[in-house]
């Protein structure tokens, strides 16, 4: 027996749920199929020792206007990240240096070089339409050199290079700077409005959602009700290229479901999990083969009190030479206990990922102690988010292209194939790899399904 819908959406992350929500509001018959036993994709909240921890994405910045608008529509409230007091910078020698404001405590020449590089990247980002980065006036040039090589061409101060690299390599794309292009780095900056925004923690990590950012997909799923089916791992999609207006058949378990349109709201790397007949055009397949996830371990460490505040510290710290390259106060708005969140990424995530859990925790706590001293070694709760070991995620925070891939294949990821549409935060322009990008992609996909010719 075959059931029939106007649109089937594969994937119940924010992109898929947003697509389905807007289509439902437009009067369509929609079904969302999700392989996991939960909605949310890369958003999840877990409870440990009576405290909640956001395992995936969690912050909302002022430029994320699509997400902010959706939060208002769903009736979800936010609160400001704690940021009172001095920040810390752990230098190459391992010394934890206190500083106030945005300027790192560096030698004057190094500080000036960082400011200059920020200015250069801001200018490059200003010339980019993040929805079409391959049209940048210097796209070919920038896409054919790694970000690490570009930094070496621009600057002879290693510490200045290492700090600028931190904000895009380990902190955002979660990849080594020799594995992605300078154009991909400029896209990361343009997606947030400027590189200046990326280096401003008080901007990019501005607010959090009461109840966690996973409240967004939960609220969307609640409104969709039984239109969302969990544990439904799509195996095959078939359509007739001689009759593209006839729709497609989706096979899940022993059931065949017909739809006029099918939206694959999945990371590009995950499309290949589904057998599509006829197979996707070669360039579409090759484009997805040149995308990969970064690797990051998000670590949240809870203490009896936020002890750093007693020392006049904000909990914010940066250390390009540390295992934990950045750390922030992650205490919930109504909590008396204190929580720090830190990140280990790219090759360092590879390294500690090979260790047993006990040794990995010891190494990570020692790195936190480089910022905050001996008190950091004695948490009451320790929680890791290690997405790379989950097949249905594969890494974090998002996929990105290898060197040369963005100009060669970037546009292909936005193209439909017959009745099939594709999209996720991984290929968003504004809001790239953030929930804001997922909201924008969901809105765009719904508009395309509804026949809006401007939704490209």
Steps between C-alpha positions, in 0.01 A plus 500: 500500500634843406409818689527836325606851605572831335850504652710251693784652703791275591668616821352657814772747580409868499526525119260211441256601771498862386433392142214279612357766732483765228356255247236391750408863563455533122250212506717217371475137609848437642683209660839524675710183521780488758740209544578580864268446793489877564476829313763773500796363308808680636297654783445301817469560874600233751453485877791392722491511880182712491655761272425563131780515243462613138689236306486674164457861391389747763576868429301775326676808361344833392563434130291181511180683418323199346549298818407794722179547303415130536567511875249783527250310284534190719486697826848395615699735725874561524753613760842659474823302533692595816792727409581719802866522601835439333568249224808278474758437230737204539817577305750271333694466828186391688453821698137603562480876439199704610352765275190716471319592180565349157876550461715198588801563729762471226808690394413819314628378163303174524185686605533737204548209261185333631304822452638533146407142410151550641467806276614307191253219569221751565565657158495162328179402681334829403551410132325163540136404464500208745226330299731500196858494629623358169417838341747690721729712278803308632325163539732285287815648653378461859356152447828362365709578809453366851410742776828413670698585186305822454582607857870430440488714184337782692695506826842403638394507868425139609297594808286743298437227242422242767242724668323595177506134392340403831175680429430323171694171516464346846214723619260498204575253220670270756761401243875564467570820303692300239189298406264771373536798270529871571170541313331262745642714782363818343158331468511420871558869571242624247239262640518687832507845344876553541816347643478763775183329619674161516779630724257674735382238750251743651333523157519151358421330835248755616195318637355157575146364487321426826449124489777460243525557126359150450170658604476635145468163320291368790252787460486458122444126534226561755318722251542240224369220721456163329642640177841411651592132502805390702708186449427524128832445322442570130662230288415592142346775287384433145372739234448492125723747311267475201215629719660730763163654587376158610682528831700232679455187710673481837569160652529469877480158661251302296296806408499705181392861536424718198561876498485772237826637645764356732722727709823345625576721801826324573868593513653455153710209626189307607308508174701200380351286780184486288482307172360740241379364167596616252826588670585865546694671221875458531569859601245476780664187634849643464398822676389307806815286493706820532316603816594380848420572863741659740578327829438654841452377853281734701575466871276632778633490852277580795628620839332556836525876439617724212830550687661708224252780562632533854840576344358772277504281188232474232577136423606596147842378389701451182809287447608419144774276641275323751318170462182691594535794262207703637284492811194691625270526801210271409301526821123477455308819572334364816780276632703534819763255379752622244577351159786556257485394136817437301585364157761260361505482122663381176830311548483542879159332496661219300773467761287489815229302324740207494539506879281315749234714668691542826823616340315732264316663791827541690663671202207733442468599866874572509450737207214675680730532803747691279231769487338484842744326730475196723128551578417403142627145565213414735161507326184335625380416145692450177314466166645451152325546165693298245288511184757339270426155639130518409420369153195721450703812581859427402666806651440865585419772463433467128642378171727714284694457177859396449737732312355600163164338567296811571548655155491165324190353662336749738210597274411135434394442861215748455361350180191276500502173307160421356252500791783494757609807699808517726600725785637538852693752710818354345429681173337814637649840421401728786496286812728236344536202740273666758133448587432836338623352172278197551196725548590696185545181297168362624322820399671493159423134432135548590481801268655301217256213544216755493630637170667825606744575213709732721581225752834396355 
